[in-house]
Every structure is written in structure tokens, then in C-alpha cells.
Amino acid sequence: MNFYSLYGSNQEYSLNILELNSTKFLFLRHFPQDKLLYYLPQCEFGEEEEETIDELKKKVKIDEETRLFISNQSVNISKNNNLMEIEQQEDNQKSPFYTKIKDKHYIKGAMKFDLTFLNNIDQNSIDFILITSIDDIFLLPFLFQQNKLKAKVYATVPVAQIGQHVLQEYYKLVQNRNRNIDLSSSENKNGQYFQNSQNSYFQESEFLDLFETQYDLEINQWADIFSYEDIQNALSKITTMNFGQKLQLEGVDTIIEPVSSGYSIGSCVWILEYHSNRLAVFNNACKHNIRHTLNLDQSSKLKDSLDFLFVTPFLNTSKELTALTKQFNTSYLSEAYLIKFFQLAQQLLQQKQNLIIPIRDGGIILDLLDILEKKLASFIRHFYIICESALPYIHFGNSNVEFLNEILQKKIFCENPENPFSAYDQFVQKNQNISILPDFIAFQQLSKSQPLQSLIINRTPSIFFVVDSSLRLGNTMQLLKLINESIPNQEEFSSSILLVDPYMQSPHVVAPILGLFRNQIFYTPLDNRMHVQEFCEYVKQINPKNLIYPRKYQDIQIFLEQQREQSGQRILTSVYGNDEAISLNLYQHEQGALTINKNELKNIKFSKFERIPFLPQIGQIKGILNSETGQISTRISISNQMEFDDKLNEETKQIIILRYKNLIQRNQGYINLQNFIIQEMNQLGYQQTSTQTNSEGLKIYLKNQTTNDIAYVEHDKEKTSVFCSNKDNTLSILNFIKQKINIVELK
């Protein structure tokens, strides 16, 4: 078994490959966008009047924490008054291809992407791609764009379904930006007009030489944005799975299973079973109490059952953990970031500031809706979300509660049921002060009875979430310009920018626009990544036999050594560095009576009489009634295609009789019915031995450790059934399970 960590030229980004007996599994990570900061933010500014340094100082202000952070990056800060000094610099050598601001060159033209790190992969050798979150899915269209990749792709249902909206949104933003680039109005060094052509633009030698020699950028190898067809092609390669679902991969002796990682909706840890070895790959993770997504799995699937736990370089290593968690009285750093963000937002809103919050996609809204409605609604005039993927996130979460935390799940089963993300309903129905818009063009079309500038003034202070966390796609800049023009008072700041994307915390994000607008800038990351110390505590709980992690996480080794001294807990460790491969020996487990011989299976005849179908009956559930259409939904489903709607009048909205659903309620949460039956059979001495899949469904074989009785649990589109080779055992299993849940026996 081999594990590879491939960095290439970008030392902040890695791809990881797990190899099991020549079968290679590729794990992607978030799409690196740091090279976008070499582009000039796009906005039509017009001619600026020459201003003095004192006048420019009034236009931009940063908080003390940001001032200290930027000063470490060698940006000129005035320590006396905590204001950034703007130095006017002239660029004598004008070019249609780039501009120079404060000793740094910025590309003017159409946006391309540095994908040279993908050259590290022999794409023909990849057999499977296991997607762990929506962040990972950005690379898929690029990978399949060249038709070299033949790998099969697996992801959870939310990642695939919401990912489609996120990819389409990003494609439109980049295309709109590129269409608005007009180099034809600039003159080249010969005084001739430059033809606006992406291909010609990225072949201009002077431009390429400058960025290659001065910034070590191989721009001539950068790629165009993927097409809409590339998106559809990539998504068509994905096989979707649900948490806890096991799948035998075709052609290889490996079973895969996703379990919740707690990072974002649908994000997962992949468990692989190979030759009786259990492996898990952590490519993202988050433990929390209040965030929207289902928490990091801590069940027996991971605890005391893993032979190998692989960790990719995703962990947060911030030194703020102790200070922030203590300050905000929370156990987890990701939640401390949330509380800090809301306190800052409340403070700025009380100062009548418009808040502009650039985001990567609509996923962050799921964490913020409830608290915005409960804690900030009284401070704002309006709440704008300029983000096409926001509504798909909200609608999916409302319809698929099994991917949400237990608090949100309970909201649909209380005495007065409501959607998990009912804060959106509250904004719409009660306050009517929320607008969710696909792009800035839709925002410009909001006001028909009065000028848009007047609307902004009348609705100050407002909060604007806008998809454009790099500030290079145009939405954020256009919004800043509009607010700046709408509130012309030179003595006041017209807005505050809150940079929340954890991957966009560099001062280079805002460097080209400093001095253009009257605003304050705050770095307040909403970072969901598990902190390295939180991860250490988690490892202590699940107790894997082997832990494989990046060499740079020295805190892990220190923690494990302390654990060994204090409790005797011994976890074997291996470390790897950049562009390194590590080889490990798999365990040779004794399987004994728990294996099922194929010939043995052929001799068993399962009688139809012994087939026991199960139909979960959850009882009297109040659904959510749509008063306009008369439809009522149970909100219990494993995907939005499995939603049961029934036409009811308003007087008959109390009770719904469920058709088959693959979820049952247990311990105030929800569990897959098939997995529940298997867990109960484990208590009767049955252990899982293998899994088979086909177009009809899934079949899981089990064997009794004491009696050697063989059984299997089968799940298809209509029902879950139990088959046993012994009739008495079948009845015993049925009676045992009936004590735990309400069962309807089908005749």
C-alpha cells in the first residue's frame, strides 16, 4: 500500500493518491485560487482627481489586528493613526496587457487558471476519484476537459447535486468577467490598437517574460475556464452515495463508504475496506455544536476499528485556538470564528455601516441564516445575497434533513413543524427584508420606482453577501463603486469589507483597490477546518492502529507521545512531506468463521416464506403545507427525488401516511434503515462479511459467529428485506428488531 502527496510548484496545495494493489484512488482538495490575485480587479472607475496623502488616508481604514498582519507583509502602514498610507506611483511603461500598482504588476486581460500542478498526475493511471466536499468538485471539469481521465468518480448526494449549481455559477462569473474585458481601447507600444483575443493576449512575449522572470509564473501554460459542456460531462461521471452506504467497487476487492466529516453539507470521510483492512482518509473535518451540517462521525465505524488513518494537509494550525475559544466560551475554533464575526458585524451595523462580505459560494449562508435572523435582523434595513447557489443550498437542506445536524432535524418533528432553515422563511414572510439574487445585474434591476443609489441610501445599513471572495470577478468591485457613489459624504466610511474566505486572507486581496473607496477592511475568516489540536483529541477518541500525517504537523507527534506516557495508548505513526511517497504493509487479519465460501453460498436455498420485508412507520408527522399549491411534504428523504407529496386541503394537514422511506428515527436522530437492521443483527452475533451491488440495489452478507448461520440484508428501490438460511433465525431477528422500531409487515 502506497500513499502519495503531490505538491508541484504550489507548495500550499496538494493532491493525494492512495494505492491499493495497483488500484489508485485520487483525493482532490479545494480549488486553489491564489494565482487569481495577479489579476486586476475589474470595475469601470473613470478618471480620478489627484488627491493628497491626507485625503487618501480618509478613504481606507483597517482594524488593529489587520494592521499588524499586513505590516508583517511589508505593506506601508501608519502606526500613529492606524491608517494605511497610499503611495501614488507612476507606471511610465504603459501596457495593454498589465498595469502596475504599488510595485506589483496586475494582469488586465481575460482570466485563465494555473493548473500546472495537475501535471504531477498520470491521469491514465487513476482508477477512482473520491470527492470529499463541494470544495473539491471545482477541479473535476478541468480534469475531464482533456479526455485523458477515465476514472470513476464517487461523491455524496449533496456534493453532486449542489456542486452542479456551484460550478455553473462560477463558470458564469468568469465568463461575464472575461466578456467585459476590453483591451481594444488601450494602445500597444507601436500605437496600434490591440485586438481583444485571449489566444493572442497569452502569447505576447513581453508580457509573458515579465511575469515569468519577476513572478515565476508560467502563464503560457494557464488554462481557459471549463465550458458548460465540461461541467455536464464531469457530473455525468459521478456515482452518488449516502452516508453509511457501502459499495463494492467493480473490478477490485475494495468496499467504500462515506461518513460525515462535519465540514460542510455532504462532506465526508471515506472509509475503504480492503482485504479485511479498514482505512480512512481525512481530507477535511470539523467538530462543532451549532453549525448546520451533520457532525463529524464518531460512531463505531471509526472508533477502535481503523487499521490506518490518513490525514491530508488540511488542518488549521492557527495560534488563536486557546485565546478565541476561551474568549467566546466555545469548544471549537470554527464556532469561535462565527461568534467573532457576528460581534464585529453587530458593532459595524450600529455605526450605520453597510457590510460587504465576499464569499466563495452559497454554502456559508447555511451557517449564518439563523443567527442573522435572530441577532442581526433588528440592526439592518435589508439583507442581500448576490449568489446564484444560495437558494439551491437552502432548498436542498430543507428537503434532505439527514445531512443536517440534529438540532435542525428536530425542527420538522416538533409540535409546530418548520423548515430546518426557517430563518429564510422568517425573513421573507415577516420582515420581507431579504433579497436573494443570482448576480449583480439582477441587483441593479431591483429598483424600478427610484434610482438604485436612493435605494441604497434608504436601506443603509444593509448586509451584502456577494460571490467573489478574490475580488477579481467583478461583483464585489461593482458593489463597492455603487455604494461609494451613493453615499458621497467624504467624512464617513461608506462601507466595511469583511473578508471571510479562509483562503483569501492575504493583504494582496485588497492591495490593488486601497484608496479607491471609503471603506474599512477586516480580516475575519470563517474557517471550518478542524484545528490540529482538535484533531489530536479526536484521534485519541477513535484510537486508530496507524496514523499517517504530514510532517509539518509536529503538534500531533508531541500529543501522541504525551498520551503514551499518560495513558499507555500507543498509536503507530508515519509522516510524509511535500512530493513524497510512503509505503505501508497491510495487516493479515484472521477471518476464520466470518468468511463465506462461494460454494457454501450456492448450497443455501433461501425460501420465499423467509423473506421479511420491513416498512418503517414513523407515526403521526406534521408536514409542511404549501398553502398555494395544497401540497404537503414529509421532509424525510434520502434525495430530493424521493420526496412524498400528497394533495391535502388545509383542514387535513395533520397526518401523513408515509410511503417507503429509507430513514427511521432513532435516539433523536436519523439512521439508514438497512444500516440499523445490520447494527441490530450485530448484537445477535452476526457480522458483515461482504457486499454486492447491482442495478436493482444493494445486498450485504452476514455470518453468525456462533452458529455459522448465513444471512443477508437486501435493499432495493421499494423495500429492505432480511433473508436467513434458517427460518427460526429469521423470526428471531424479526422479533428482536420489532422491539426497537415500529414495523409494518407486508403480506
N, C-alpha and C positions, 0 to 999 in steps of 0.2 A: 504494500500500500504506500502510495506517494502523495505528498501534498506540496503544491507549488504556489508561490506568491510572486506575481509578476507585476513589477512597477514600471519599468521602462524609463522614459525621460521625466515623467511626472512622479516625483518622489512622494507626493501626497495622495496618490491614488493607486490602488492595486486591483488586479483581477486574481482570482484564486481558483485553482483546479485540484480536485480530489480524484485520484486514480486508483481504481479497484480492479486488479487483474486485467489491465489494459483497457478498461472502460473508464472514460474521462467525464467527470461532472464539472461544469463551469459555473462559478458563482460570480455574478456581476455585483457592482456596487453603484452608488448614486452617480449620476451623470456629471463628470467634472466640468464646471463652467468657469474656472478661474481664468482661462485664456480670453473669455469674453471681455474682461476688464481692459484689454488692449484696444477695444473699440471705443469710438467716441459716442457718448450718449446722444441720442437723436432727438432734436427738437428745433423748431424754427425760432431763433431768438431775436432776429432783427439786429439793427445797429445799436450798440451800447455806447452811451456817452462816457467820456473819460471821467473817472472818479478818483478821489484821493484815497489814501490808505484808511483814514478815519471813517470815510463813508462806507468803504467796503467792509470794515470791521462790523458795522451795524447790521450787515446782511446775513451773517452766519455766526452761529454760536453753538458750542459743543459742551456737553456736561463734563465734569471734572474727571470722571473715570475715562471717558473717551479722550480727553486732552492728554492724560498720562499715557494712554495706549498709543495714540498717534505720535506723541513725542518720541516714543521708543522706535518709531519707524522713520525718524529723521524728517518729519514734516514740521515746518516752522510754526511754532505756537507762541503766543504772547502769554507769559506766565503771570504778568501783572494783573491783567483783567480777564484772563481765561477766554480770550477771543482769538480766533485764528487770523493771522495776518495773511493777506492776499498779496502776493508779489506779482506785479504785472511784468510779463516777459514778452519780448517781441520775437517772432519767428521770421527771420529775414528770408528764409528759403521756403516760399510757399509751394505747396504741392496739392494736386487734386486728389492724392491718394491718402494723405495723412495730415495731421496737424500737431502742433507741439504746444503743450500746456505744462508750465512749471517743470521744465527739463525732462518731460516724458512725452513720447510720441504716441498718438492715438490714431487708429485706422478709421478712415471715413467711410469706406465702402461697404458693400453687401457682406452680411455675416456668414462666415464659414466656421468649421469646427475642427479642433485638433483631435484627431482620432489615431494618432501615430502609436499610442500605447497598445492599440489592438493588433499592431504588427507583431507583438510578442506571442500571439496565439497562432498555432497551426490549426486554423479553423476546420480543416477537413478531419482533424483527429478528435474533435469534440463530439461526444455521443449524446449528452444530455445537458440542458441548461436548467438550473433550479433557481427560479426567481424568488427572492425573499421579501420584497416590498415594492410599492409603486415607484419608489426612487430608482430601483434597478431597471425598470422597464424602458427607460429612455434610450438605452443602448440597443434594444432589440431591432428597431427598424434599420439602424446603421449596420448591424451585423448581417442582417438578411438582405441588405441592399445590394451586395456584391454577388449574391447567389453562390457563395463558397460554402456557407454553413448548411449542414444537413442535419443538425442536431434536433432532437425532440425537446420541447420546452414544457415545463410544468410550473404552474402558479396557482395560488388560491383564487377562488371566485371573485372576491373584491378587487384583487390586484389586476385581473384580466378585464373585468367589466369597467371599473373606474379608470384603469390605465388607458383604455381607448379614448376616453374624453380628455384625459390629461395630455396624451400625445397629440391629439388633434388640435387642442388649444395651443400647445407650444408651436406646432407647425404653422398655424395661422399667424401667431405673433411674429415669428421670424420672417414669414413671407410678407406680411404687411410692412415690417420694418425695411426689408430689402427693396420693396416696391417704392418706398418713399425716399430712397437714396437717390440723389440727383447730382452726379458728378459733372454733368454737361455744362453747368454754369461756371465751373472752375476752369481756369486756363492752365495748360501744362507749360513747361519751361520754354517751349517754342512758340507760345502764344496761340496755339491751336486748341480748339475745343476737344476735350477728351470724350470719346464715345462711351456711354454707360454700358459696359459689358462686363459681366462677372469674370469671364474667362480671360479677357484682355487685362482686366484690373489685377488679377493674381498672377500675371506673367510679366509685369513691369519690373525690369531688373533693378532699377534704383530703389524702388520700394521694397523689393524682396531682400536686397543686400543690406539695407538699413536694419530691418527687423531681425535678420539672421545674425548679423555681426554684433549688433548692440544689445539685442534681447534674446539671442539664441533660440529663435522661433523659426521652425521650418514651415513657413506659411504656404509655400508652394505645394505642400502635401495636405493641406487642410481640405476638408470635405464639405460639400454643399449639404444643406438641410435635407433630411429624408422627404420623400413625397407622400401624398395621401395613400397612394397605392402601396408604398413600402410599409405604411402603418397597417393596412389591411392584411398584407402578406405576412407580416410578423405576428400579428394577433391570431391569424389562422393556424399558426404552428403550436399554439398553446393548448395544452390539456389542463382543464381546471380541476381543482380538488378542494375539499373542505377540511377544516381542522379535524384531526383524528381519523381521517380516511387513509387506509393503507392501500398501496397499489404495487402489484408485482410488475416490474418493468419488463417489457417484451424483449426477449433475446438475451437477457442477463439474469444472473441469480441474485437480484437485489430488489428489496422492497423499500419504497419510500413513503414517508408520512410527514405532513406538515402539522406543527403545533404552534400555538400563538406565541409570538415573541414580544408582544406588548408595545411595539414601536409605533405602528400606525395601523389603520384598519386593514385587516387581511395579511399583515406582515407575519412572517413565520420563521421558526427554526426548523430546518429539515433534518429528520431522523432517517438514517439509512440502515437497513438490516442486511448484512452480507455474511454468509457462511456462519450464522449464529452470532456474529459480532454486531453490536449496536453502536452506531456512530451518530454524532450530532454536529451540525455546522452552524455556528452563531455568526451571522453576517450583519445582524442588528439585534437590539434587545432593549427593553425598558421595563422597569418595575415602577408601579405607580399606585395611587389611591383614587385619583379624581379624573384622570384623562379618559377620553371617550372609548378607546379601544380595549378589547379583551386583554386582560393582564398576561404577563409572561407566565407560561405554563410551568407549574411546579408539581405536577402530578407524578404518578409512578412511571409515566412514560419516560421521564428524565431522571427522577430521583433514584439513586442507587442501582441504576440499570444500564448506564452508559459505559462502554468499554473505552471509547475515545470521544473527547470533546474538542473540536477545532474552533479556534477564535480568529476571525479576520481582523484587520486593523481598523475597527470602527469605534472603539471605546473612547469616551470623553476623558481627557486627562486634566481638566481644569483644576486649578488650585483653589477654586472658590467653594468646593463641596462643603467643607465643615462650616465656613462662615455663613454661607447662604442658607443652608438647611437649618442652622441654629437661629439665624435672624428671622426666618419665616416659619419656624416651628413645623417643619415637614421632614419626612424621612428620605425624600428622594430629590436629587438635584433638578430633574426635569420639572417637578412641581414648584420648586423654589423659583425657577426661571419664570413660570407662569404668574406666580404671585407678584414677583418683582415687576413684571411687565404691567400688570393691572394697576399697581400702585403708582407707577410712573404715568400711565395713561390717565388715571384719575386726576393726578396733580396737574398735568398739562391741560386737560379739559376744563378744570376750574379756572385756569388762566385764559380761557376762551381761545385756545389753540385748536386749529384743525390738525388732525393727526393723519399723516400719510404713512401707511405700513406696506411696503413692498413685500410680496410673498412669492414663493416658488410655484405653488398650485393651491387648489381649494381645500386640501386636507387639513390645514391648520385651523380652518374655520370650525371644524367639529369640536376642537378643544375649547374654543372661545365663545361659542354661541350662548351657552347657559350663563356664563359669568358676565358676558356683555349685557345680557338682558336683565340680570338681577342686580348687577353692581354699577354699571356704567350708563344704563339707559336714561337715568334721570339727569345725566350731565351733558347729553348730546342732543342736537336737533335732528340729526339724521345719521344713518349708518349705511355706507355704501360698500358693496363688494363687487369690484370690477374684475370678474373672474368667471370664465365660462364653465369651469369644472366644479364650482362651488355647489350648484344645485344637484348634479349627479352624486356628489359625496353625501349630501343631506338626504336625498331620496333613497339612496342605497342603504344608508344607516337606518332609516325609518322602516324599511321593508325587510331587513335582514339582521334581526337583533342578536343572533347567535355570534356575531362578530364584535359585539359591543360589550362594555363592562357590565357587571351585574346590576349596578345602580340604574343604568339606562334600560336594561332588560325589564326591570321591575315596573317601570312606568306604564307599560302596556297591560299589566295584570293587576293594577291597583283598583280600588273601588271606582275611581273616576279615571279611566284609562286615557292616556295621551301618547302622542308620538314620542320616541326617545329624544329627538331633537325638537321638542315642543317650543323651545325658545324662538325658533324661526316663526312658528305659528303665532306666538305671542306678539312678536314684532309686527307681523302682517295684520293680524286681526284686531289687536288692541291699540298699539301705538301707531301703526301704519307709517313707521319711520325707517323702513329698511328698503333698499333697492339692490337687487342682485342683477348685475348687467354683464353681458358677455365680453364687452370691450369698451375702449374709450369712446368710440364712435357712438355707441348706444348711450353712453353717459352724456355726450354732447346733445343728444336728441331728447333729453329728459324734459327740458323746459320749453313749452310752447307759448305760454301766456306772458313770460317775462324773459329778459336776457339771462343767459346762464350765469353771468357774473353776479347779477342781482340775486339769483337763487342761492349761490354760494354764500353771499353776504348774509342773507336772511336765515340760512341754515348753519351759520357758524356758532358754536363749534360742531364739527362733524368728524366722523372717523371714515377714512378711505382705505380699504384693503384693495390692493391692485397687484395683479400678476406681473411682476417684473423685478425680481429681487436683485438682479445685477444692475438695474437702472440703464440697461443698454437696449431694451426692446421698444422703448418709446412711450409706453403708457404712463410710467411714473413721471417722466420729464414733462409730458404734455399737461398732466395734472398739476405739477408744481408751477408751471408757467401760468396756467389758468388761475390758480389761487393767488399767485403773486400779483397778477394784473387786476384781480377782483378786489383785493384789499390793499390799496396803494399807500396807506399810512407808513411813511418811512421810519417812524419811531418804534413801530411794533413788529414783532415777528409774525408773518402771515401763517406759518405752519411749522410743525415739527415732523421730522422724518425719523421713524423708529425702524431700525434695521434688525429684523428678527430672524432672517435666514442664517442658520449657524455656519453655512459655508460661504457667506458673504459678509464677514466681519472685518475685512481688511479696509484700511483707510483708502486704498486705491479705488474702492467702490464709488466714493463721493469726490475723490480728488479733482476730477475734471469740471465739476459743477460748483465748487466752492466759490462764493462771491456772486453767483448769478442770481440767487434768490435770497429773500429774507427768511431764513429758517434756522431752526435748531436741529442738531443731528445727535441721535442717541443710538448707541450700540447695546441692544438688549436681546440677545439670542434666545429663541425658544427652541432649545436643543433637547430632543427626545432621546438622544443616545445615552445608554447606560454608562455611568461613571465607572472607572476601573476599580475603585474601592467597593462600589455596589456590586460589581461583578464578582469580586472576591468573596463577598458574603454569600452570593448566590451559589458559587462553586462549592462553598462549604456545605450548603444545604443539600445539593443534588449529588455530591460526592462521586464524581466520575473516576474511573481507574486511571485514565491518562488524560492530561490536559496539554494541548498543543496551542501555543500562543506566540504573538510577535515578540521579538527580543526587546523591543523598546518599552514594553510594559514591565519594568523592573519591580513595580509595586506588587505584582502578582506573586513573583518568586519570594519576596520578603514576607508577604502574608502567609503563604503556604508553609514556609519554614517556621513561622511563629505558631501556626496551627499544629504542626508536627510536634513541637516542643510542649504545647499546652494540652493537647488532647490525644496525641498519638495518631491523628488522622494523616494518612500517607497517600498522597496523590502523585503519581509519576508524571513528570513534566518533560516536554521537549519544546525548544524555541526555534524560531526561524527569523531570518532577516530579509531585507529587500532582495528580490530576484534570487531567492534561494529555494531549493527543494529539500524536503525532509522525507526520509523513508522510515516506515514503521512496520513491525511484524504483527499480523493479526493473531488473535487468540484462537487456539484449537479447543473449543468448548466440547465437553462431553454431552451429547444429546440423549443417548440411551433410549428409554421408552418413549420419549417425546417426539420421535421421528415417525413418519408414516410411510411405509413402503408402498410403492405404486401397485405392486402385485397384491399386497394386503388390501388396498383400497378397492381393487377390482372385484374381490371376492365378497364385498359387502353389498347387500341389496337393501336400499332404503325404501321401506313401504310408504305408499301414499298416505296410509292411515296415520303414520307417524309424523306427518308434516303438520306443524303447528304454526299457522300464520299469526302475527301479532299486529294489532292496531292500537296505537296509544290513544287514550281518551283523556284529554286534559280537563274535561268538565265544563262548567259554565264560564265562558270567557266573554268579556265585553269587548267588542271590536271597535274600530274607529269608523264612524259613519260619515260618508260624504253626502251632505245634505242636498247638493246639486244633482248628483247622479243617482242617489239612493243606494250606492254600493257600500258594503262594509267588509273590512279586511281583518283577518286574524293577526296579521303581522308575524306569523310563525312560519318560516320557510327556510330552505337551505339555499335558495337562489330566487331572484325575483320572477323567474318563470313559474315557480311553484307556489304562487300566492292564490289563496282561495277567496274569490269574491262571490257574494250572493246578493241578489236584489232584495232589499227589505224596505218596508215603509218605516217611518220614523217611530211608530209605536212598537215595532218588532225588532228593535236593535239590541235587545238584551243578550240573547244567547245564540251561539253559532255551533252547529254540529260539524266538527272537523272531518274533512276527508283525510286521507293518509298524509301525515307529515313525519319527517324523519327526525324530529326532535321531541324530547319529553322533558318535563320539568323535574329537577332533582336538586335538593339542597339549595333552593332559591336561585338556581342557575339552570342551564340547559345543556343537554348532552345528546349526542347522536344515539338513536335507539339501538342500532346494531352494536356500537361500542359498549353501550350499557349492558346488553344481554351478555356479551363476551366477558365483561368485568364480573357479572354475577356468576357466570359459569366458572370463572377462575376460583371463586370461593368454594365451588363444588369439586375442585380438583382438576378442572380442565385447563390446559394450557394451549395457546395458539402455536401451530407448527408451520403453516404455510398459507398463502393467499393466491387465489386465482381470479383473473378478471376477464370479462368478455364484453361484447356489445350489449348484453342484457343486464349486466350488473356485476356484483362482487360476491365471491364465495370465500369464506375463511374457515379453514380446518382446525379442529382442536382435538386433543387427546387427553384422556383421564390418566393421571399419573399412577393411580392405584389399580384401577380395573382395566386399563388399556382400551376402554371403550372409545370409539371414534365418533365424532360429531362434526357438523359444520353449520355455520350460520350464513344464510344467503340473503342478499338484499338486491331487489330489482326495483323497477320504477313504481311498482304498486304496493309492495309489502316487504316485510322482513320475516324470514322463516327459520325454524330450527329443525335440523334433521339429526336423528341419532340411529345408531345401529342396533340399539336395544330399546324396545318400546317402554319398558319400565323407567329407564333413564330419561327418556323424553318427557314422560309425565312428571317425573321428579323435578326436572328443570323447569317445566311449565309452572308447577305449583310454587316453586321457590321464587320465580320471577313475579308471579301474580301477587305475592305478598308485598312486593316492592313498588309496583306501579299498577294503575288501572289498565286492565287488558280486555279487549273485546275479541272473543273467539269467533272466527268466521266459519260458518257451516260449509 
